[in-house]
């Protein structure tokens, strides 16, 4: 949800977006389960967005409630290498004493010189064996005072998220179910997906569904793909794909590709996430 990630230890928990407390449209909710020993919720912030934090005091704020536990730990890290969080170092940590009533909490710390590499903010709780943990309104900003949560227009926020991830999916609202394709051989189609926003880096692609969920129409004839599409050339602006088929069409003929599966089954996901 908005590029946050979550994990748990000891047992699986349920995580989902739910209606938020007063003043917030949504919040994220974890529902505890027996044998859970810990839950983590966090986000990585790109180095470009941390430039004004370097060696400055910053304030973290979040609206939190927990029906079981009274302690939520927050920790700030910097990436050891710019925008690469496989190794990170702690900047600061602390705790919020919380209750079942949704309340906004804040903490101030110095981000240090290495904030230039990018910052990760993580919230953790311990044995959430029952009850719910809800969190929303997370904000990190320069200065020593938490200002009201900044709300951006939905369309603008969506574009910001698409810098890190974009999903092409048949008949899924804003995404077109067609990709223009032309034949680069008798059995291979070639097409390009243009990203709605410039991505952070050339993305990696994941696919869902089977070969039968993708079909090429060239020269007025329909051809089933004999494998799911694969990346030919990725770029921050667009991704070129190949669509192998068992067909026999004329090189240079134009057409299109359409996913034939039920919405949500066949999709192409492009990620340049931190």
PyMOL commands that set and color helices and strands:
alter all, ss='L'
color gray80, all
select helices_A, chain A and resi 47-53+113-117+154-162+211-213
alter helices_A, ss='H'
color red, helices_A
select strands_A, chain A and resi 5-9+14-19+26-31+38-45+57-66+71-81+84-97+103-110+119-125+132-142+165-169+178-183+188-194+204-208+214-218+221-224+230-234+238-244+254-259+267-271
alter strands_A, ss='S'
color yellow, strands_A
deselect
rebuild
show_as cartoon
